Amino acid sequence: MYFLDLLQIAFRSIRQRGIASLLTMFSMSLGVTLVVAVLSIHGVVDKSFRNNASLGYNLIIGGKGGGQEQLTLSTVYYLSQPLYPVSGNYYLEFMSREERDKQMVHSFAHRSHEASTIVHDMRQLTSLGGPLDLMAEDLLDPVVEKQDALRADLDRPGKYAHLTEFAIPVCLGDYYDRFRVVATNTQLFDTLVYDIENQKKFEFAQGRNFHHHDKVHTYFEAVVGSTVARELNVKLGHEFSPSHGYQGGGAHASTFTVVGILKPSGTPNDRAVFINMEGFYLMEGHSEPVDGAVSEEEVLKAIDKLPTPEAKEKAWREHVAERAARETAPNQEPLAVEQREITALLLKTPRNAAMDLDKAVNNGKEAQAVLPVGVITRMFDFIITPIQRMLLVLTTMICIVSGVSILVSIYNSMSERRQEIAIMRALGAGRSTVMTIILLESTLLSLGGGFAGWLFGHLLCLIASPMIEEQTGVSVGLNLWGDPFYEPLKWFGIDGSIAERFVIPMEWTLVPGLVLLAIVVGLWPGMTAYRTDVAKSLGK
């Protein structure tokens, strides 16, 4: 009862100075609101990071050159410029025999194999016997040997097929407006589980996944992310032509039709446009030239050498018309494997095989392998975590300034309360009792402002939740308990099993923090009350 009586006295003292007390608590509530907002933002960023770090694949294969960070940024986040590509044949080394054979149907090797088979059959039908037959054998033996070599190359699994669960190709380079165009195959949406913990695949808000080949749109179908659809007002059936090379570059003649719009996922795929890889290869400038064929660069150089501007303009118009006719020609055949290049491969491997495959690829001459989760974690720790710490330090300083306002408020009231304190002392209250009342008053002001700030912070999150979900795909809601599994000890450099044992909601630290702050700022006016001279104060 003694403590409750002291608490009641402190509460009455706060009520007597109602306006000053409300302003002091409001100052504290603003500081706590900012702290809660920063912690909630941390939760959003952390969830978004975890969604992106989950990925659904554990290796990225890209061309040699450039660093791991650049390959990860360009492939996972579509931010950096793509690195050197890998060849289409190298991509096949990650496929099973059945999948590889399907791809090799559209290859020069397969066509050569068919041609050499015809020659072999002709040899059997035109056996002449005697010396002429021997001459025919001498002429056809090299062809037959080549046929056998081609057959051996065609009828086999990929070199790394036994270490690969799936390999999803990604081709970059084009834009639609300011958004990156990503050429890939149907596996990205049919097979990939981007959130392994919750077994989530990319879902469609409207429409469907593009088909490998469609009767209506052939190879020219597209799927757009939720942010692209919202900001560019893209609907199903919308047609567009990707811009070549970079935003604002010349548009391709080929037109893709939007057949699907993704639901928000909180991943970079919300801000990307996905097109059928087969259609991507059929666009001008997206294939490797066949030996002996004239490249685009050579054509441009030849046009540039023409003597007059009129001749250059006429040649350029003819070249553009011819290129458009090739791109939009009906019933086009898929591009040959030998003419394909791939920016990156998204690989899912068995858990124990990732390091082996990483080492095997990096020891080769054509490609590099990257473990993207490790790269993302390093970037997160290097860039995001220091910013979050700085924000929390700044908001904590604001709370300390608010605590100083409590000190000023109580200290300024001490001159008015000297007689009141002297009367309490004269009625038998000890010095420690008076000091305790002042500390309780400071604590009530601090906790009252803290509770209001905590509530305001979460109401602010609730109001901003729809906008945050649109931008990140992460639902915040009221989120009264903040980030439920935060590890505060890791901020102080304590890692491993020790930090794992102290996993608590970060907002739980607000209560002891505010009480400690109240005690610290209440000590000075408390000591003033403790030292009050009863005789002098009553004499006044």
PALO-960347 format. One record per residue (C-alpha): x, y, z. Coordinates in steps of 0.1 Angstrom, whole numbers, plus 5000, padded with zeros to 4 digits. Layout:
BEGIN
XYZ...
//
This chain:
BEGIN
500050005000502950245008504150224972500650284958500150584980503450734967502350654931499050834937500751134951503051144920500051114897498251404915501351614911501251554873497551644871498251974889500552074861498251924834499352134803503052114811502751744818500851674785503451864765506251674782504651344775503951454739507551534734508451184747505751024725507251174694510651024701509150684708507050704677510250744656511850454674508850234668508750344631512550264627512049924643509049854620510949964590513749724601511149444602509949534566513449554552514449234570511449044557511949184522515649084524514748734536512248694507515048794482517748594499515548284499515548304461514647934454517947864438521447834453523847914425524148164397526248084367527448374346530348464322533848524333534648884340533249124366532749034403530348824423528549134434527849264399526548924388524248904418523049264414522249214377520648874380518748894414517949264416518249364378520249664389523749644375524649594339524849224328528249064326529748864297527248584287527748214285527148014253523947824246525947494245527247564280523647594293522947244279525647104302523247144331520346954315519246584316519646384284515946414276515846794281519146834262517946634232514846864230517047164228519547004204516746954178517247324170520947314165523447304136524946984151521546804149521046914113524546804104523846474121520746434100522646524068525446274076522746004083521446054048524946024033525445704053522145564040523145664004526445474009524445154018522145193988524945263963527445003972529244933939531644663949535244623939537644913936534845173932533345073965536745113982537045463967533545553980534545434015537645654014535545954005532645884029534645764060535346114073531646194070530745874089533245944116531746294120528346144122529445904150530946194169527846404165525646114177527846074207527446444215523746444210522746134228524146214263523146404294524846744303528146734320526646874353523146724350523746494379524346794402521447004390517746994400516847274375518647544355516547844346518148074319518048454321518748694293519049064300519749374279516349524270513949764287510249844287509950204297512250224328511749854338514149574330513049314304514048964315513948684289513548334305511548014301508347894318510147724347510548064365506848054373506047684370508947534389510747794410509747814447511048164456510148134493511247794504510347844541506647904532506647704499505548004479505648024441505048334421501248374417499248544390496748824399495448794363496048574334498648294331502248214324503548254289503747944268506847804251504847834218501347964215499147924184497948294186501148474198503748224187506848294208505948654217504148644250505048834282504348844319504649164339505349224376502749394399504649724401505049744363501349684358500349944384502750224373502450174336498750074337499349754319496349524313496049174298496349184261498549494262501249494234504649644236508049634219511149624241513749894237517149764227520149794249519050054275516150274285515350514256517150294230515550204197512549974199512549634184510049554156508849244175505749294196505049094228501549044242500949054280499248734290499848744328500148994357501948874388500748924424503049134446505748924460508149164477510949064453512649244425510449054401507649294410509549554390510449344359508849244326509348874316509248764280509548424263513248354258512448204223510948534212513948724227516348534205514348604174514748974178517449154159520849174177520048894201521848614183525448524175526148554138526748234118530148194103530348384071527148594078527248974079526849114114524849414124528049614131529349544096526049654080526249984100529850044090528949984054526050234056528350484073530750464044528150564017529150894001525951114006523551164035520651074011522250734003522850664040519250744049517850524021520150234030519250274067515550264059515949954038517949784065515349874092512549744069514449424062515149374099511549434109510349184082512748924097511648984133507948974125507948694100505248434107506148074116509748144126511847854137513647874171517148004170519947744168521647654200525047764186523748114180522448164216524048344245522648344281523348624306523048384336521648054348519648014380520647674394519047464421521347184433521146924460522447074493525646874494526446944457526447324456530147364467531247084443529547244414530747594424534347464424533947274391532447574372534947824386537847594377536647604340537447874315533947974303531948064333531948164370529648034397528348254426526548154458524048444458522748424494526248474508526748774485523348924494524048874531527449054528525849344510523049364535525449364564527749614547525149864534521749824551522649724587524850034594522150264581519550094604521950134633522450494626518750554624518150384657520950584673519350914660515850814672517350714706519051054708515551214702514251014731517051134753516251494743512651424752513951284786515751614791512451794786511051584815514051694836513452054827509752034834510151884869513152094878511352414869508452314890510652264921510652634931506852624932506852294951509352374979506652455004504652144994507751934999508452105032504952035045505351665035508651655054507051825084504251565084506851285087507851205052511551115049514051255024513950925005510150925003510151274987512951164963510950854954507851054946509951274922511350964905507950804902506651124886509451124861508750754854505050814849505751094824508250884806506050564804502950764796504650934767506250604757502950424755501350704734504350694711504250314708500550334699501050624674504050444658501950134651498950334640501250504615502450164603498750064599497950374578501150324557500649954553498849944519501650164504504449954520502849634507502549774472506149874471507649574490505049294490505449274528502249324548502949534579499449594595499149704631502149484640501849564677504749364688507149474661509649234647509048914667512448744663515049004664518448944679519649264696522949114708524149074673524249464670526949454697529049204677527948894697527348614672526648244672524848034699524948304726522948554705520548284694519548234731518448594735515948634707513348884718511149144702513249454700510349674713510349494746513549684754511650014753510049964787513249914807514950174785512250434793512250354830516050384831515850714812513250844837515350754867518450924852516651244843514751244876517851224898518651584896515251724906514951434930518251534947516951894948513851774966515951544988518051844999515152085005515552285038512252235057512652545080513552785051510752655029508052675056509253025065508453135030
//
